[in-house]
Amino acid sequence: MKCGTITMHSIIGSNRIDPSYHLSDAIWFRNLQNKLPYGNVHIKNVVEKVFLGNIFSRIFVKDKEHGIPYLSASDTVLADLNTNRFLSKKQSEKLNYLKLHKNWILITCSGTIGNVIFTNSTFEGRIATHDLIRVVPDDSKMLKGVVYAYLSSKYGYCQLTQSKFGGVVKHINADHVYDISIPLFPTPCQEEVNNLINDASKLREEATAMLTTARIYLKSRAGLRDLTTDDYDYFGQHSNNREISCFIRSIKDINTTTFNAFNHSERIRTKILPELKNCNTISLYEALDTNKLQSPIGVSVKELEEGHGIMLINQSDIFNQHIKGKWVVNRPQYKKYLLRKGEILIAKIGTLGENETFCRCMYVGDELNGQLVSSAFYRMSTVEGIPSGYLYAWLSSDYGFRLIRYTQYGTKQCYPNPKLLYTLPIPILEREDMDKIHTMVNEAYSKQYEANLKEKRAIKLVEKEIESVNKKLKCNTRG
């Protein structure tokens, strides 16, 4: 509980009477900033523009041949932006102003508010929801990396969320962002912060390109084509002329393991599996070490303050660009369940929506090494001779994802059937090719980790600059 005294003058000046506004940490932070010797300026004076789109109804189409990639607000924080959702090209012509471009700053403004994203080339040309504040920087007024780092800091976050409004679902608008004050940091500080943010952005672009190249190279060496939506069954936008998935199976093919119709998909059986007959394959069971598929231990969720105990990562966190879990009590029995670099995770609980994380894979690189994950994953390591990065590249490809989904069972909540997972075919290439793909995957995840470190360092520099100046002022006052 927070308690405090507010003057009538502060109420009149803000036009707000809700306690959450007047007891926000943003007021204390703003007073702290006002003591800085180099002054403050409003965001509206250091950027080209800040804007929020108009509400529109979405017309989705089945694939990229007929549409433009679409991102929701929650998609923009993901490390992989390929969500398999496409807006009609005809509709997108009217929504050109909502297309994203490199070096913009995005701010989530409904529900989960205050998440800040710096766009790189992978965002270019995608249409994002109207429900996302777009900040277009102007380097001639203030370097874009500085604006982003400040808004991502605790000082920026408090100002972003102070003016939230609404009942169950909270919102902020473009005017709130316009009025945020940002310190006019010294030039050396601005340049250092901006360079770190730009370096991080470039590293993420390189990492994304490297993972894409690894999957393309794998399919090329295995003699496999790209899949289309006609090659598999899915829940999502269908064209009117799509053939209905209807087939007959012998009673001999039906048992307690494979009763689900999805496990007998005619499209998978006649269009995807035959593609793999032209290359040497082994089963997933043969590719895994003696531990096979493991499920992490269930964790008692007793939340602590950030930095205390151990961080628990779940499915909704792990696929984000910045992985942030819950901090829980660290117990001795968790030690043997901590992730090890080179392991592969499969999200094992969810629904069959095309943009859901269910059945998607994650590689354990430097970012996840030594971390604790929830029991909502299958965890695996490879045998000697099968590089883990290579297996990840296959399981995270369009073939791997569709084959994993092919094993699902359940009703409202679905799960991959482990018995069927073990039978998944894994192409085996020349060792030199598999090692090359493994190296690309490891380098990509190292670049992602380095990018996150640089970004965190930039944000910390901004916070330390504000705090260090105020410490000096306090010391001078005492002196």
N, C-alpha and C positions, 0 to 999 in steps of 0.2 A: 504494500500500500504506500502511495506517495501522498504527502500532505504539504501544503504550502499556502502562502498568502499572496493574493494578486491584487494589484491596484486597479481602480476603475479606468485609469488612463490606458493601461495595457489592454484592457478589454475593448475599449473604444477604438484604439489604434489598430487592433487586429480584426475587429468585427467577428470575434469568436468568443463564445461563452463556455465551450466544453472544456472540462478540466484537463483532458488528455493533451490538448494543445498547449495550455499554459504551464503544465508541469512537465513538458517534454524536455529531454536532455538538450534538445536543439537550442533552447534559450540560453542555457549555460555555455554551450559550445560557441554560440554566436557572440556572447559577451567576451569569451576568451579570444576569439578572432579579432574583435574590435580593439583589443589592446596591442595588436601587432603594429610595429612601426611603419610597415609598408602598405597598410590600408587594405580595403576590400572593394570588390566591384560586383555588381549583379551579373548573373549568367547572361542576361539579355544583352549586355554591353560587350560581351567577349565572344559571341557566337554569331553565325550567319542567321540562323533561325531555329525555333523550337516549334514543333507542330504535332498535332494528334489527328488521326484520320476520321472520316465520317463513317457511321455505321453502315454496313452493307450485307446483303444476304449472299452466301457463298454458293457458287455452282461448281461442284467438283467433277472432274473427269478422271478416267482410269489411269492414264500414264502421261509421261512427259512429251509424247508425240502430239498430244491433244491439249496440253495445258502448260502452265507455268508453276514451278515449285512454290508451295505455300507454307508459311510458318505461323504457328500460333505464338502467343507470348511465351508459353512454357517451352516451346521448341528452341527459342533463341539462345537458351543457356546450355543446350546440348553440345557435346563435342562433335557429334556427327549430325549434320543438318539434313541428311537424306531421310525424310519422314514418309516418303511415298504418298504424299498428298499434293494434288495438282488442281489449280483453278483453271476454269475454261479460258482459252486464249481470247475468245470474244469478250468475255467479262473483264479480263485483265487489261484490255485496251483502255477501259474507263478508269482503271485503278492504277494507272502508270505512276501517279504521285506517291503510291504506297510501296513502290519497288525500293528495295534497300540498296545502298551503295557502300563501297569501302570507306573506312575511316569515319563512319557515323557513330553516334553514341545512342544506344537504345535504353529505355527505362520502362520496366514493367509497371503498369499503373492501375491494375484492377486485381482484386484478390490478393495474391502475393505481390506486394508493391515494393519498389525500391531496388530491385535487381538491376544492375547496370551492365551493359554489354558493349564492347568495342568491336565494330564489324571489320572483318578482313575480306579478302577477295572471294572467299567461299560464300559470303552473303550476297554478293553482287547479283542483281537481276531477279532475286527472289521477292515474291510479294508477301508481306507480313500483315498480320491482323491490324485493323484500325485501332485496336485497344493497346497501343504501344506508343509511348512518347518518343519522338525522333528528335535528336539534337544534331544539327549540322554545324560542325565547328568552323572557325575561321582562324587559321594560323597567324594571320597578320595582326590579330587582336590578342589571342592567347593560344599557345600551343595545345593541339587537341589532346595529346597525352596527359597534359596537366589537368585539363577539364575532366577527362575520364577518371584519372586517379583520384581527384578530389571527390567527385560524386560517388566513387566506390569506397571511399574512406568512411570511418565512423562519423566524421563531421558532416560529410555530404549525405550519408544515409539518414541521419537524424533530421536534417533539414527536409529531405525528400518525404519522409514519413510524418513529419509534424503536422502537415496540412491535410492529412487524409480525412476523408468524409465518407458517409454512408452507414448503413445499418450492418447487416450480416456481411456483405461484400464491401470492402473498403476501396476507395478510389483516390487518385490524385489527377490533376490535369496540367496542361502545358503552362498555364499561368503560374502555378506553384513553382515549376522549374525555373521560369523566367526570373522569379524574385529571389532565388537562392543566391546568397552572397559567397564569393570565393576570394581568398586572399591573393593579392598581387605578389606572389612569391618572387624572391630574387632571381635574376636571370640564370645564374649557374644551377640553381635548384630546379628551375623549370626545364632547362635543357637536359639535365640528367634524368629527370622523371619522364620526359617526353621520349628520350632515346630508349629507355627501358620498355616503355609501352609499345613503341614501334618495333623493337626487337622481338618482343613477345608475340606481337601480331604476325610478324614474318615467320617466326618459328612454327606457329600454329598452321599457317598456310603450307609450309614445307611438310609438316607432319601429315596433314590431310592428303596432300598430293602423294606422299610416299606410301600411305596405306592403300590409296586407290591404285597406284602403280603396282603394288605387290599383288593385289587381287587380279588385276588385268593380266599381269605376267603369268600368274598361276594358271588361269584359264587358257591363256595362249599356249603354254607348254603342255597342258593336258588336252588340247584340241577341243575346247568347249566354247560354245557360243554364249552370248548374253541371253538370259531368260526374258520372256515377255509375260504379260498377265494371262495369256492364253495357255501357259505351261503349268499352271497350278491353280488350286482352289483357294479362295480367300474371301474374307468378309470386308466389303467395301464397295466403292463405286463401280458399277458394271455398265457396259454399253448394252443397248437394246438387242443387238445381234449376237451377244455372247451365247455360246452353246450351253444349254443346261447340263449340269453335271449329274448324269443319271447312268447307272451301270449295274451289272449283275455280278454277284460273286457266288461261288460254290460254297455249300455248307462246310466243306473241308477247310476253306480259308477263314472261317469265322471261329473264334475261340474267346476265352475270357481276356486274353491279352489284346486282341485286335478286333474287338466288337465295334468300335467307333468307326463310322463311315469315312471319317477324315483319314484314318489309317489305311484305307483301301482306295484312295483317290486314283481314279482312272487317268487323270492328267499326269500325276507324278509317275504312275506306272508305265505310261506309254510315251511320255515326252521328256521327262527328266532322267529317270533311271537308264533308259537306253543310251543316252548321251555318254554315260560313264562306262559303257561296255567296251569302248574303244581305247580305254587306258587301263593300266594296271591299278587295282584298288585293293585295300584291306579294310576290315571293319573297324569301327571306332574302338571296339573292345580290344582289338589287337594293337591299336595305336597307343593305348593307355598303359601306364605302369601298374604295378600290382595293387595299388590302392583303388584303381578304376574310378567310378563316379563317387564322389563324397559329398555329403551334405554338412555344412558347418553346424556347429552346436547352436541350440536355441539360447538366446541371451535374455536375462532378466533386465527389462528396460527401466532402470532407475536413473533418471536423467540428472546430470550434474551441470555445473557452469562450464562454459567453454574452457578447454585447457586442463580440466581436471578429469582423472580417470582415463578412459580409453574411448576413442571415437568408433562408433558402430555405424557401418555404412549399409544402406538397404537399396532396393532396386530403383527407387525414385531418385536416389542421389548419385549412384555410381556412373551413370551415363552422362552426367553433366560435365561441362568444361572445367568447372571448379568443383571438386568433390568435397561436400560438407555433410557429415553425418551427425548423429546425436552423440553427445558425450555421456557415457554410462560408467557405473562402478567397474573397475578393473578387478577381475577375479583370477586367481592362480590357474584355474582350469581352462581359461581362454588362451593361454600361451601357446599350446600345441595347435590351435586352430588359426593362428595368425597366417596371413597370406605370404607366399613366397614368390619372388620374382620368377616369371616364366610359366606360372600356372594360368589356367584358362577357366573362366566362369561362364555359366549359362544361367540366365534369369529363368527360374522354373515355376513361377506363379503369376497368373494374369489372365487376360482375355485375348481374343484373336483379332482385335482391331489392328489395322495396318500400321498405326503409329505407336502401338504399345511396345513396351520393352520385353514382353514375354517372348522367350526363346532367343533373345539376342545375346551375343557373346561379348565378353570383356577380357582383355589381356592384362595380366598383372605385371606392370612395369614399375619404375621407381616410385611413382605416385602411390600405388597401392601396396607396395612391398611392406610387410610387417603390420598391415592394417587388419581390423576385425570386420567381417561381413556377417550379415544376418543369415538365417537358415533358408532364405528365399532364393538360394543359388545351388547349382551343382558345381562342384569344384573338381578339376582334373589336372593331371600331369602326364607327360608323354614318356614312352619307352625310349631307350637309347636308339638312335637311328632315325627318329621322327622329331625334327626340331619343333619346339613348342610354338614358335612364331609362325611356322608354316601351317601347323594344324589350326591355329587361330585364324589365319588368313582364309583358310578353306571354310571353317565353320561360320565366319562372319561374312562370307560372300553370299550372293543371291542364291546359289545352289545350297550352301550349308544352312542358311536360314530357313529356306522352304522345306528342306529335308528334316530339320529339327521340328518345325511346326507340324510336319506330316506324322509325328509320333504322339501328338497331344491326346489327352483324355480329360474328361471332366465336363461339368455343365456350366455353371456361372463362373467358377474359378477353374482354370485349366492348368494342366501340368504335362511336361514331356514324360512319356512312359520310358523308364530306364531300360527295360528289356528291348524295346524297339530302338532306343538311342544307340545301344551297343551294336546294332546291325547296320548303322549308317555307313555307306561306302566312303572311304577316304582315298583320293587319287594319290598314287606314289610316283613321283618324278625322279629324275636323276638327282643324286645327292647334292651335286653342285647347285642345281636349281632350287632345291628345298632350302639349302643353307643361305642362298641369296635372298629368298623371300623372308626367311627368319631374321636375317640381318636388317632388312628394310623395316620389318615390324618393330624390332627392338629400337632402331634409330628413331622411328616415328614417335614411339612412346617416350623416349628420352627427350626429344624435342618438345613434346607436350609438357613434360615435367619441368624442363628448363624454362619454358614460356610462363608457366604458372609461378615459378620462383621469381622471375624478373618482374612480373606484374605485382606480386605481393611486396617485393622490395620497393617498387615505385610508390605504392600506396603507403607503405610504412614511412618512406621518406617524407611524404606530404604530412603525415600525422606527427612525425618527430619534429619537423620544421616548426609547426605551430606550437607544439609542447615545449620545445627547447627555448624558443623566444620568450615564452611566458615564464619559464623557470628563471631566465636571466632577469626579467623584470622583477620577479619576486625577490631575488637575491639583492638587486640594486635598492629595492624598497627597504629591505631589512638593514642594508649597509648604511 
